[in-house]
């Protein structure tokens, strides 16, 4: 892609698309279908918006209308090079008499339908036999065929709302992902009333605090959401093991009697645990809004710990407001 054995075409989005034959007059009722299982079964009596994009290949000699999407429980069999049996009527299709002949731009096919609760599969293609298929000739060739690319198929509940994601706090020079990772949704992003992107989720790298607005269109049902990205002008370097001491000597001589460290003003320690070499928890500190750890070499019950190697687990919130877990070893010598 974009080069293929049919022509040249970029994807509507992403890096790929499907291609199927929907009509070929020299091979009676020759058909191919795009068929797949939905992420989840549709809910009874819910209204859904169905969208997909198609593009006629350059080598095609005609275009057709009534290209549709049919939903069922998986019982529909779409055999290769033949019309799906059963005289099926797709729930969503393009208008009769509107032929899809554009070989340059992607054509949107969109519609709504109310689910009955059994739909788990989608099948896309031409459900008419040759006699009932309307064609628009683009060539004088005897062989008339219509082959289409298909991309960005989506099935969305009509009441789905725009989702800009949670507010973010990032460090200077960092990027943040806002929105959701879903390519097929029809969304636009705005910053300071200027459109900056068309996608359900995007990466941004602001240099100052910014608010972003997402507009989502689900078959004409418009919704908005906002997200705030705040720049934290601090040292956002993560904690590294070298900053945490690994040895102390609690012998009462006033030198290195405690195991202690400070992770910086922008880090909050949430929890600290110490285990002996048999994996038994001997010390646990629950710390609120502090960045300082101090252990005197005694257990939670007040017993003095013997010489040896101990294992610690540290849970803290870093400068990016993300919870981190760090593990390591402590050598205790009295």
C-alpha positions as CSV (number, residue, x, y, z in Angstrom):
1,X,0.0,0.0,0.0
2,X,-0.6,2.5,-1.5
3,X,0.4,0.4,-4.6
4,X,-1.6,-2.8,-5.2
5,X,-2.6,-5.1,-8.0
6,X,-5.8,-3.1,-8.7
7,X,-4.5,0.5,-8.6
8,X,-3.0,3.2,-6.3
9,X,-4.8,4.3,-3.2
10,X,-4.0,5.5,0.3
11,X,-6.0,4.3,3.2
12,X,-8.8,6.4,4.5
13,X,-7.0,6.2,7.8
14,X,-4.3,3.9,9.3
15,X,-2.2,1.7,7.0
16,X,-4.5,-0.8,5.4
17,X,-7.9,-1.6,3.8
18,X,-9.8,-4.5,2.3
19,X,-10.7,-5.1,-1.4
20,X,-13.6,-7.1,-2.7
21,X,-15.3,-7.7,-6.1
22,X,-18.9,-6.7,-6.0
23,X,-19.9,-7.3,-9.7
24,X,-18.5,-9.0,-12.8
25,X,-20.7,-9.6,-15.8
26,X,-18.5,-12.3,-17.4
27,X,-18.9,-14.5,-14.4
28,X,-22.5,-14.7,-13.4
29,X,-23.2,-13.5,-9.9
30,X,-19.5,-13.2,-9.0
31,X,-19.3,-11.7,-5.6
32,X,-16.9,-11.3,-2.7
33,X,-17.9,-10.1,0.8
34,X,-16.2,-8.5,3.8
35,X,-17.3,-10.4,6.9
36,X,-16.3,-10.2,10.5
37,X,-17.5,-10.7,14.1
38,X,-18.4,-7.6,16.1
39,X,-16.5,-6.7,19.2
40,X,-19.6,-7.3,21.2
41,X,-23.2,-8.3,20.5
42,X,-25.6,-5.5,19.8
43,X,-28.2,-4.6,22.4
44,X,-31.9,-5.1,21.6
45,X,-33.9,-2.0,20.8
46,X,-30.8,0.2,20.7
47,X,-30.3,2.5,17.7
48,X,-26.9,2.1,16.0
49,X,-25.0,4.3,13.6
50,X,-23.1,2.2,10.9
51,X,-20.4,3.9,8.8
52,X,-17.9,2.6,6.3
53,X,-15.9,4.1,3.5
54,X,-15.5,2.7,-0.1
55,X,-13.5,3.6,-3.1
56,X,-13.7,2.2,-6.7
57,X,-10.5,0.8,-8.0
58,X,-8.9,2.3,-11.1
59,X,-9.2,-0.9,-13.1
60,X,-12.9,-1.2,-12.6
61,X,-15.1,-0.6,-15.6
62,X,-18.4,0.2,-13.9
63,X,-19.8,1.3,-10.6
64,X,-22.9,0.1,-8.7
65,X,-25.4,1.3,-6.1
66,X,-27.1,-0.3,-3.1
67,X,-23.8,-1.4,-1.5
68,X,-24.8,-2.5,2.0
69,X,-24.0,-3.9,5.4
70,X,-26.0,-6.8,6.8
71,X,-26.0,-7.8,10.5
72,X,-26.9,-11.2,11.8
73,X,-26.2,-13.9,14.4
74,X,-23.5,-15.6,12.3
75,X,-25.7,-17.9,10.3
76,X,-25.1,-16.0,7.1
77,X,-22.5,-17.8,4.9
78,X,-20.7,-15.6,2.4
79,X,-19.1,-18.0,-0.1
80,X,-16.4,-16.9,-2.5
81,X,-17.5,-15.7,-5.9
82,X,-21.2,-16.1,-5.4
83,X,-24.2,-14.1,-4.1
84,X,-25.1,-14.6,-0.4
85,X,-28.2,-16.9,-0.5
86,X,-31.5,-15.9,1.1
87,X,-32.3,-12.6,-0.8
88,X,-31.0,-10.6,2.2
89,X,-31.8,-7.0,2.6
90,X,-29.0,-5.1,4.4
91,X,-29.9,-2.9,7.3
92,X,-27.7,-0.1,6.0
93,X,-26.9,0.6,2.3
94,X,-26.3,3.5,0.0
95,X,-29.2,5.1,-1.9
96,X,-30.6,3.4,-5.0
97,X,-29.5,5.3,-8.1
98,X,-26.5,6.8,-6.4
99,X,-23.6,5.0,-8.0
100,X,-20.2,4.9,-6.3
101,X,-17.8,5.7,-9.1
102,X,-15.1,7.9,-7.5
103,X,-11.7,6.3,-7.9
104,X,-9.8,9.2,-6.2
105,X,-11.8,10.1,-3.0
106,X,-13.3,7.8,-0.4
107,X,-17.1,7.7,-0.3
108,X,-18.9,7.5,3.0
109,X,-21.8,5.1,3.4
110,X,-23.7,5.6,6.6
111,X,-27.1,4.8,8.1
112,X,-28.9,3.8,11.3
113,X,-30.9,0.8,12.4
114,X,-32.5,-0.6,15.5
115,X,-30.9,-3.9,16.7
116,X,-33.0,-6.9,17.7
117,X,-30.2,-8.1,20.1
118,X,-29.0,-11.1,18.1
119,X,-26.5,-9.3,15.9
120,X,-22.9,-10.5,16.3
121,X,-21.6,-10.4,12.8
122,X,-21.4,-7.9,9.9
123,X,-21.2,-8.7,6.2
124,X,-20.5,-5.9,3.6
125,X,-21.0,-6.2,-0.1
126,X,-23.5,-6.4,-3.0
127,X,-26.5,-8.5,-1.9
128,X,-28.3,-8.3,-5.3
129,X,-27.9,-10.8,-8.1
130,X,-26.8,-9.7,-11.5
131,X,-30.4,-9.2,-12.8
132,X,-31.2,-6.8,-9.9
133,X,-27.8,-5.0,-9.7
134,X,-27.8,-1.5,-11.1
135,X,-24.6,-0.6,-12.9
136,X,-23.1,2.6,-14.3
137,X,-20.7,1.9,-17.1
138,X,-17.3,3.7,-17.2
139,X,-15.9,1.9,-20.2
140,X,-17.0,0.3,-23.5
141,X,-15.3,-3.0,-22.6
142,X,-17.4,-6.1,-22.8
143,X,-16.3,-7.1,-19.4
144,X,-17.9,-4.9,-16.8
145,X,-16.7,-5.3,-13.2
146,X,-16.8,-3.2,-10.0
147,X,-14.1,-3.8,-7.4
148,X,-14.0,-1.7,-4.3
149,X,-11.7,-0.8,-1.4
150,X,-13.3,-0.8,2.1
151,X,-12.0,1.0,5.1
152,X,-12.9,2.4,8.6
153,X,-16.0,0.3,9.4
154,X,-17.7,1.3,12.6
155,X,-20.8,0.4,14.5
156,X,-21.6,2.9,17.2
157,X,-24.6,3.3,19.5
158,X,-26.2,6.5,18.5
159,X,-26.1,7.9,22.1
160,X,-22.4,7.4,22.5
161,X,-20.7,10.6,23.7
162,X,-17.4,12.2,22.8
163,X,-14.6,11.2,25.2
164,X,-11.6,13.5,25.6
165,X,-10.1,11.4,28.3
166,X,-8.9,12.3,31.8
167,X,-7.1,15.6,32.5
168,X,-3.4,15.3,32.2
169,X,-0.4,16.7,34.0
170,X,2.9,16.4,32.1
171,X,6.4,17.8,32.4
172,X,7.9,20.4,30.2
173,X,8.8,18.9,26.8
174,X,6.6,15.8,27.3
175,X,3.7,14.7,25.1
176,X,0.2,13.5,26.2
177,X,-2.3,11.2,24.5
178,X,-5.9,12.6,24.7
179,X,-9.1,11.0,23.7
180,X,-9.5,7.3,22.9
181,X,-7.7,5.0,20.6
182,X,-10.4,4.4,18.0
183,X,-9.7,5.3,14.4
184,X,-13.2,4.9,12.9
185,X,-15.1,7.5,14.9
186,X,-15.9,10.8,13.2
187,X,-14.2,13.3,15.5
188,X,-12.6,16.7,15.3
189,X,-10.2,18.3,17.8
190,X,-10.0,22.1,18.6
191,X,-7.6,24.2,20.5
192,X,-8.3,27.9,21.0
193,X,-11.2,27.5,18.6
194,X,-8.9,26.2,15.8
195,X,-9.3,22.7,14.4
196,X,-6.1,20.8,14.9
197,X,-6.9,17.2,14.0
198,X,-9.6,14.7,12.9
199,X,-9.4,11.5,15.0
200,X,-10.8,10.1,18.2
201,X,-7.4,10.2,19.9
202,X,-4.3,12.4,19.3
203,X,-0.9,13.1,20.8
204,X,-0.3,16.7,21.9
205,X,2.8,18.5,23.1
206,X,1.9,21.9,24.5
207,X,4.4,24.3,26.0
208,X,1.8,26.0,28.2
209,X,-1.4,24.9,29.9
210,X,-4.0,24.1,27.3
211,X,-7.6,23.0,27.0
212,X,-8.6,20.8,24.1
213,X,-12.2,20.2,22.8
214,X,-13.4,17.2,20.9
215,X,-16.5,17.2,18.7
216,X,-18.0,13.8,17.8
217,X,-20.6,13.2,15.1
218,X,-22.5,9.9,15.3
219,X,-25.0,10.0,12.4
220,X,-25.8,13.6,13.2
221,X,-25.8,13.2,16.9
222,X,-23.3,15.8,18.0
223,X,-21.5,15.7,21.4
224,X,-18.5,17.6,22.9
225,X,-16.0,16.9,25.6
226,X,-13.0,18.8,27.0
227,X,-9.7,17.8,28.5
228,X,-7.1,20.0,30.3
229,X,-3.4,19.4,29.8
230,X,-1.3,21.1,32.6
231,X,2.4,21.7,32.3
232,X,4.3,21.0,35.5
233,X,7.5,23.2,35.5
234,X,9.6,20.9,37.6
235,X,12.3,18.3,37.5
236,X,10.4,15.2,36.2
237,X,13.2,12.8,36.1
238,X,12.2,9.4,37.5
239,X,13.6,8.0,40.7
240,X,16.6,5.7,40.0
241,X,18.1,3.1,42.2
242,X,21.3,5.1,42.8
243,X,19.3,7.7,44.7
244,X,18.2,5.1,47.2
245,X,20.9,3.9,49.7
246,X,21.4,0.1,49.9
247,X,23.3,-0.2,53.2
248,X,23.0,1.1,56.8
249,X,24.5,0.2,60.2
250,X,22.0,0.7,63.0
251,X,24.5,0.2,65.9
252,X,24.0,3.4,67.8
253,X,27.3,5.0,67.0
254,X,25.5,8.0,65.4
255,X,26.8,7.2,61.9
256,X,24.5,5.8,59.3
257,X,22.2,4.5,62.0
258,X,19.0,4.8,59.8
259,X,18.1,3.9,56.3
260,X,16.6,7.1,54.9
261,X,16.2,9.1,51.7
262,X,14.2,11.9,50.2
263,X,12.7,11.5,46.7
264,X,12.3,15.2,46.0
265,X,9.6,17.8,46.6
266,X,7.5,16.6,43.6
267,X,7.3,12.9,44.6
268,X,4.8,11.6,47.2
269,X,5.5,8.3,48.9
270,X,2.3,6.2,49.4
271,X,3.6,3.0,50.9
272,X,6.8,1.3,52.1
273,X,7.3,-2.4,53.0
274,X,10.3,-4.4,54.1
275,X,10.5,-8.2,53.9
276,X,13.1,-10.6,55.3
277,X,14.9,-13.2,53.2
278,X,12.1,-15.7,53.8
279,X,9.6,-13.3,52.3
280,X,7.9,-12.4,55.6
281,X,6.6,-8.8,55.9
282,X,8.5,-7.3,58.9
283,X,7.9,-3.5,58.4
284,X,5.2,-1.5,56.8
285,X,4.9,2.2,56.6
286,X,1.7,3.9,55.3
287,X,2.8,7.4,54.4
288,X,0.5,10.3,53.4
289,X,1.7,13.3,51.5
290,X,5.4,12.7,52.3
291,X,8.5,12.3,50.2
292,X,10.8,11.1,53.0
293,X,11.5,7.5,54.2
294,X,13.2,6.6,57.4
295,X,13.7,3.0,58.8
296,X,15.6,2.4,62.0
297,X,16.1,-1.3,61.5
298,X,13.2,-2.4,63.7
299,X,10.2,-4.4,62.8
300,X,6.6,-3.1,63.1
301,X,6.3,-4.8,66.5
302,X,9.5,-3.1,67.7
303,X,11.9,-6.0,67.5
304,X,15.5,-5.4,66.4
305,X,16.3,-6.9,63.0
306,X,19.4,-9.1,62.7
307,X,22.2,-8.6,60.2
308,X,21.3,-9.6,56.7
309,X,19.8,-8.8,53.4
310,X,16.3,-7.4,53.3
311,X,13.9,-6.7,50.4
312,X,11.9,-3.5,50.1
313,X,8.8,-2.5,48.0
314,X,8.2,1.2,47.5
315,X,5.0,2.7,46.1
316,X,5.0,6.4,45.2
317,X,3.4,9.0,43.0
318,X,5.8,10.7,40.6
319,X,5.9,14.2,39.3
320,X,3.6,13.2,36.4
321,X,1.0,12.1,38.9
322,X,1.5,8.5,37.9
323,X,1.8,5.7,40.5
324,X,5.1,3.8,40.4
325,X,6.4,0.7,42.2
326,X,10.0,0.2,42.9
327,X,11.7,-2.9,44.5
328,X,15.3,-3.4,45.8
329,X,17.6,-4.8,48.5
330,X,18.9,-3.4,51.8
331,X,22.0,-4.6,53.6
332,X,21.7,-4.2,57.4
333,X,24.9,-4.5,59.5
334,X,25.0,-3.7,63.2
